[in-house]
Structure formats: structure tokens, C-alpha cells
């Protein structure tokens, strides 16, 4: 995906979503399974850190110009961020409202493709899910300021 990409994973735990965004995102597949994701430009991730016993450690927010993620058995095997990275892990009780979502996050589950043939289906956004259009300062349609 070019120019603005976002990937969201529903964790199945209420309204908890792992999120990844950036300017350009490329996913690599082998035998129908994703094995690598490359984000080039403004990579941001929000990822729930979970212990092996399913205890949630907290929500990790990472920002970096570039991100590469190796995936094995639907789990992150290796995460590489470069050249400069900032990361903060916040325990869930200390999260402020809105800190659990990346900017421009929208969960439209009914539009999500389930099978390969779904990419060819016609989708219509529900009116309540439509993004707000900026208010025009002038009435002419050919000018938006």
C-alpha cells in the first residue's frame, strides 16, 4: 500500500487492536501466510505486549522511519526498526483515553476481506462511518481553502 498504509489486528479482547501504520507498507506472503512486513516512512506501531500466560504487560508505542517485521506462526519473530527509534510501554491502567489508537484509526469490520475473492466485491461505507469532510470556506466547488 502506497502513500498511507495501516494494518490493524483485532486481538479478540474487547476493543484491543494491534496497529501498524506508515507511508508505504509491503507485506510478503509464502504459501498463503504472511512472513514479513516492511514499512517505509513514518512507521508507527501500537502493540499489546503479552506474557506466555496471556497476562498483558502493557501497550507499546513505537515510532521509527523504517520498520521490518518477521512473522512466524502468526507471531512476531523479529522486529527491526531503524535508524532512530522511540518506544514507550504504558501499563494498561495508566493509559489515557485515545492512547490505544493510532491517528486515523477506524475499525470497519464489515469491509474487511475474509477470503481472496473479497477484494473484488463492491463495498459501501455506512453513512455513520464516513469521514467528516472539511467545511468549505467558499461556495465555489472548484476552490477549497
RORO-878129 format. One line per field, with one value per residue: residue in one letter; x negated, y, z of N, C-alpha, C, O in turn; residue number from 1. Coordinates in pm, whole numbers, plus 50000, padded with zeros to 5 digits. Layout:
BEGIN
resn: A|...
nu: X|...
nv: Y|...
nw: Z|...
cau: X|...
cav: Y|...
caw: Z|...
cu: X|...
cv: Y|...
cw: Z|...
ou: X|...
ov: Y|...
ow: Z|...
resi: NUM|...
***
This chain:
BEGIN
resn: X|X|X|X|X|X|X|X|X|X|X|X|X|X|X|X|X|X|X|X|X|X|X|X|X|X|X|X|X|X|X|X|X|X|X|X|X|X|X|X|X|X|X|X|X|X|X|X|X|X|X|X|X|X|X|X|X|X|X|X|X|X|X|X|X|X|X|X|X|X|X|X|X|X|X|X|X|X|X|X|X|X|X|X|X|X|X|X|X|X|X|X|X|X|X|X|X|X|X|X|X|X|X|X|X|X|X|X|X|X|X|X|X|X|X|X|X|X|X|X|X|X|X|X|X|X|X|X|X|X|X|X|X|X|X|X|X|X|X|X|X|X|X|X|X
nu: 49914|49938|49844|50028|50060|50220|50238|50439|50495|50736|50747|50930|51004|51211|51200|50938|50671|50399|50183|50047|49882|49783|49600|49551|49635|49541|49633|49521|49580|49587|49680|49947|49941|49854|49523|49340|49327|49279|49229|49200|49109|49221|49302|49523|49625|49863|49876|49988|49824|49773|49750|49637|49830|50059|50096|50129|49877|49855|49918|49734|49587|49434|49215|49058|48844|48825|48943|48921|49068|49053|49254|49379|49574|49800|49705|49489|49162|48918|48832|48734|48616|48522|48350|48347|48520|48810|48965|49224|49360|49668|49838|50160|50354|50267|50313|50424|50735|50776|50508|50479|50511|50395|50344|50601|50723|50968|51213|51358|51513|51700|51617|51384|51175|51230|51180|50974|51128|51283|51163|51257|51519|51793|51792|51962|51943|52095|52312|52268|52004|51857|51593|51553|51602|51395|51502|51616|51487|51569|51827|51783|51728|51489|51285|51119|51050
nv: 49884|50216|50552|50601|50381|50133|49877|49663|49459|49270|49183|49028|49076|49247|49585|49591|49648|49562|49774|49909|50149|50359|50536|50384|50044|49710|49378|49047|48724|48370|48060|48134|48252|48529|48644|48848|49197|49517|49848|50162|50475|50695|50500|50365|50196|50032|49805|49533|49404|49079|48829|48481|48343|48473|48714|49060|49288|49556|49841|49898|50166|50252|50442|50507|50573|50354|50015|49668|49352|49022|48738|48448|48162|48321|48503|48764|48728|48858|49196|49482|49807|50116|50423|50577|50543|50564|50450|50355|50189|50147|50068|49910|50015|50277|50402|50675|50817|50752|50692|50435|50412|50464|50763|50841|50593|50359|50120|49912|49657|49520|49576|49442|49220|48870|48644|48561|48627|48834|49078|49169|49236|49467|49738|49935|50212|50262|50530|50643|50582|50732|50954|51277|51557|51835|52159|52386|52703|52870|52897|52810|52523|52454|52549|52493|52591
nw: 50000|49914|50001|50223|50470|50668|50904|51091|51370|51520|51848|51974|52230|52366|52297|52197|51984|51782|51605|51305|51115|50838|50578|50334|50292|50269|50234|50261|50135|50187|50078|50122|50370|50572|50602|50629|50693|50567|50645|50514|50588|50826|51024|51258|51549|51753|51999|52184|52456|52560|52805|52818|52962|52896|53029|53016|52961|52889|52674|52391|52227|51932|51730|51422|51139|50961|50947|50993|50999|51094|51068|51220|51247|51299|51485|51600|51513|51476|51510|51351|51367|51228|51133|51369|51672|51877|52169|52390|52664|52810|53105|53114|53307|53327|53088|52897|52775|52431|52385|52303|52035|51704|51514|51286|51303|51225|51268|51058|51042|50883|50626|50594|50418|50392|50245|49956|49727|49816|49770|49534|49567|49582|49795|50030|50232|50546|50628|50881|50922|50750|50672|50814|50612|50530|50628|50391|50302|50110|49863|49604|49408|49288|49441|49739|50055
cau: 50000|49855|49882|50074|50098|50248|50280|50499|50527|50829|50695|51038|51013|51283|51163|50792|50624|50261|50192|49923|49908|49666|49621|49563|49628|49537|49644|49470|49652|49533|49783|50069|49921|49765|49400|49262|49391|49183|49291|49100|49154|49313|49358|49576|49696|49919|49879|50008|49722|49842|49667|49678|49951|50163|50102|50090|49777|49891|49929|49609|49596|49302|49208|48929|48858|48841|48974|48931|49120|49061|49367|49379|49688|49885|49642|49370|49038|48812|48875|48618|48652|48401|48225|48374|48645|48860|49062|49272|49460|49754|49928|50299|50427|50218|50346|50521|50828|50720|50371|50481|50542|50313|50420|50677|50773|51111|51235|51475|51507|51785|51547|51261|51179|51215|51122|50912|51227|51345|51103|51329|51658|51825|51814|52018|51932|52217|52306|52211|51860|51793|51507|51607|51539|51364|51602|51569|51494|51633|51930|51740|51683|51355|51188|51134|50946
cav: 50000|50335|50686|50593|50242|50097|49739|49652|49323|49260|49084|48947|49108|49374|49683|49596|49628|49589|49864|49942|50244|50422|50590|50271|49916|49594|49250|48935|48601|48241|47957|48195|48307|48645|48614|48969|49326|49626|49981|50262|50611|50726|50378|50374|50075|50014|49660|49484|49309|48975|48720|48349|48300|48564|48837|49176|49372|49694|49879|49955|50256|50266|50527|50496|50595|50226|49901|49539|49257|48883|48673|48302|48107|48434|48578|48838|48658|48958|49332|49568|49947|50192|50439|50632|50484|50597|50349|50369|50090|50201|49969|49939|50105|50415|50456|50785|50798|50778|50643|50300|50420|50549|50866|50793|50458|50333|49976|49885|49512|49472|49595|49364|49100|48744|48548|48631|48680|48954|49203|49208|49271|49609|49776|50068|50254|50309|50676|50683|50557|50822|51055|51411|51639|51969|52260|52479|52844|52939|52815|52757|52385|52435|52605|52450|52652
caw: 50000|49900|50046|50361|50493|50806|50928|51224|51411|51632|51941|52028|52373|52376|52194|52187|51847|51746|51491|51236|51006|50779|50444|50240|50360|50180|50304|50182|50167|50145|50097|50172|50504|50576|50675|50652|50664|50560|50645|50476|50611|50937|51083|51394|51589|51887|52010|52320|52498|52634|52858|52769|53032|52847|53107|52936|53026|52861|52533|52344|52111|51871|51612|51355|50995|50891|51032|50927|51096|51051|51135|51212|51322|51336|51594|51559|51546|51483|51477|51329|51345|51203|51208|51503|51721|52010|52213|52527|52704|52915|53164|53077|53398|53314|52956|52890|52663|52299|52369|52249|51892|51621|51443|51169|51326|51207|51257|50975|51030|50774|50499|50598|50335|50463|50151|49842|49633|49874|49721|49414|49597|49593|49935|50052|50371|50610|50641|51010|50919|50654|50733|50803|50510|50583|50596|50288|50339|49998|49800|49474|49420|49234|49535|49878|50139
cu: 49909|49924|49948|50126|50124|50294|50327|50532|50618|50778|50804|51056|51083|51244|51012|50749|50475|50266|50054|49956|49777|49698|49644|49548|49635|49542|49599|49536|49577|49639|49909|50058|49824|49640|49313|49346|49281|49260|49180|49160|49256|49379|49400|49643|49748|49941|49893|49902|49786|49742|49717|49804|50070|50183|50052|49995|49815|49902|49801|49635|49454|49313|49067|48948|48885|48866|48982|48971|49123|49168|49358|49490|49776|49834|49519|49247|48924|48869|48750|48668|48523|48433|48248|48512|48681|48965|49096|49374|49536|49840|50074|50372|50385|50248|50450|50616|50763|50579|50365|50516|50439|50404|50482|50725|50923|51125|51367|51477|51588|51721|51422|51273|51153|51148|51060|51014|51293|51284|51174|51473|51673|51857|51869|52007|52069|52203|52245|52060|51785|51710|51569|51529|51508|51470|51542|51585|51562|51733|51887|51684|51540|51247|51220|51019|50967
cv: 50123|50459|50693|50453|50220|49952|49730|49506|49329|49149|48994|48967|49243|49466|49701|49558|49655|49668|49895|50039|50302|50472|50479|50141|49803|49468|49140|48807|48480|48136|48013|48256|48425|48609|48737|49091|49431|49757|50081|50401|50622|50604|50404|50242|50090|49864|49620|49379|49209|48868|48587|48298|48391|48689|48952|49263|49519|49716|49951|50042|50279|50354|50519|50526|50465|50115|49776|49437|49118|48814|48523|48250|48217|48512|48649|48763|48757|49092|49417|49708|50024|50324|50492|50585|50542|50493|50373|50258|50146|50089|50008|50031|50252|50477|50567|50759|50838|50728|50503|50297|50508|50652|50804|50649|50454|50182|49955|49736|49459|49492|49507|49241|48975|48640|48626|48691|48808|49083|49253|49250|49422|49639|49917|50099|50296|50459|50720|50660|50651|50925|51192|51489|51776|52069|52359|52622|52926|52843|52756|52617|52364|52491|52552|52510|52616
cw: 50000|49955|50183|50384|50641|50811|51072|51251|51532|51724|51997|52177|52390|52263|52185|52046|51840|51616|51436|51124|50956|50640|50343|50318|50257|50266|50210|50231|50113|50178|50162|50310|50497|50656|50698|50615|50668|50553|50618|50491|50722|50999|51227|51426|51731|51899|52156|52351|52593|52678|52802|52837|53001|52932|53021|53017|53010|52712|52494|52222|52061|51748|51555|51207|50917|50990|50945|51032|51032|51135|51112|51301|51380|51457|51541|51607|51564|51438|51466|51296|51325|51137|51349|51547|51857|52045|52359|52551|52823|52972|53136|53175|53384|53178|52968|52774|52531|52278|52310|52101|51823|51554|51318|51183|51305|51190|51183|50944|50912|50636|50486|50507|50418|50373|50034|49745|49685|49822|49595|49442|49608|49739|49942|50201|50422|50635|50774|51017|50825|50728|50713|50698|50569|50538|50497|50337|50231|49934|49667|49492|49373|49326|49674|49957|50282
ou: 49815|50047|49922|50225|50060|50377|50263|50588|50583|50767|50773|51116|51019|51255|50963|50784|50429|50343|49957|50049|49674|49809|49745|49457|49722|49463|49635|49546|49512|49683|49970|50157|49725|49650|49220|49424|49200|49345|49079|49251|49365|49500|49324|49711|49684|50013|49819|49890|49846|49660|49827|49878|50171|50277|49946|50027|49808|49897|49764|49698|49366|49408|48969|49057|48958|48817|49041|48914|49186|49172|49333|49500|49822|49911|49454|49230|48842|48944|48669|48752|48425|48545|48174|48607|48594|49045|49010|49464|49477|49909|50107|50445|50459|50213|50549|50580|50702|50532|50258|50547|50401|50524|50417|50764|50997|51058|51474|51446|51547|51767|51361|51370|51064|51069|51090|50987|51354|51348|51153|51543|51579|51941|51826|52055|52147|52093|52177|51994|51662|51750|51630|51406|51586|51520|51432|51683|51608|51722|51948|51602|51476|51128|51333|50903|50890
ov: 50131|50469|50790|50412|50280|49910|49783|49437|49387|49034|48894|48883|49342|49430|49812|49452|49760|49634|49907|50014|50294|50453|50479|50129|49802|49453|49140|48783|48486|48125|47948|48308|48420|48551|48732|49088|49435|49775|50085|50440|50565|50604|50459|50183|50152|49804|49668|49279|49247|48822|48580|48219|48386|48764|48943|49305|49597|49622|50052|49998|50320|50342|50523|50506|50466|50118|49778|49435|49098|48830|48477|48288|48209|48580|48602|48738|48743|49100|49424|49725|50002|50335|50454|50587|50567|50453|50406|50237|50186|50021|50127|50119|50342|50592|50554|50686|50944|50722|50456|50191|50614|50631|50723|50588|50536|50123|49977|49695|49362|49432|49500|49166|48974|48557|48744|48796|48883|49188|49367|49295|49494|49572|50006|50023|50359|50508|50823|50712|50649|50977|51220|51485|51828|52063|52409|52657|53037|52722|52659|52594|52267|52482|52565|52481|52658
ow: 50078|49956|50255|50323|50727|50731|51163|51166|51635|51682|52062|52245|52425|52146|52168|51995|51885|51526|51511|51046|51023|50589|50273|50401|50170|50359|50092|50351|50009|50292|50247|50362|50425|50765|50779|50520|50761|50466|50688|50417|50713|51023|51307|51341|51816|51821|52242|52280|52694|52599|52746|52779|53072|52908|52960|53128|53105|52633|52553|52126|52137|51670|51629|51154|50818|51103|50837|51142|50928|51257|51001|51418|51494|51523|51448|51726|51656|51341|51558|51207|51396|51086|51441|51470|51941|51960|52441|52470|52923|52896|53135|53130|53424|53153|53039|52681|52520|52164|52271|52046|51874|51541|51251|51083|51361|51106|51239|50832|50848|50539|50379|50518|50504|50420|50015|49686|49608|49830|49553|49351|49639|49800|49868|50285|50351|50659|50779|51107|50820|50832|50610|50695|50650|50426|50516|50403|50256|49950|49621|49581|49412|49293|49722|49928|50368
resi: 1|2|3|4|5|6|7|8|9|10|11|12|13|14|15|16|17|18|19|20|21|22|23|24|25|26|27|28|29|30|31|32|33|34|35|36|37|38|39|40|41|42|43|44|45|46|47|48|49|50|51|52|53|54|55|56|57|58|59|60|61|62|63|64|65|66|67|68|69|70|71|72|73|74|75|76|77|78|79|80|81|82|83|84|85|86|87|88|89|90|91|92|93|94|95|96|97|98|99|100|101|102|103|104|105|106|107|108|109|110|111|112|113|114|115|116|117|118|119|120|121|122|123|124|125|126|127|128|129|130|131|132|133|134|135|136|137|138|139|140|141|142|143|144|145
***
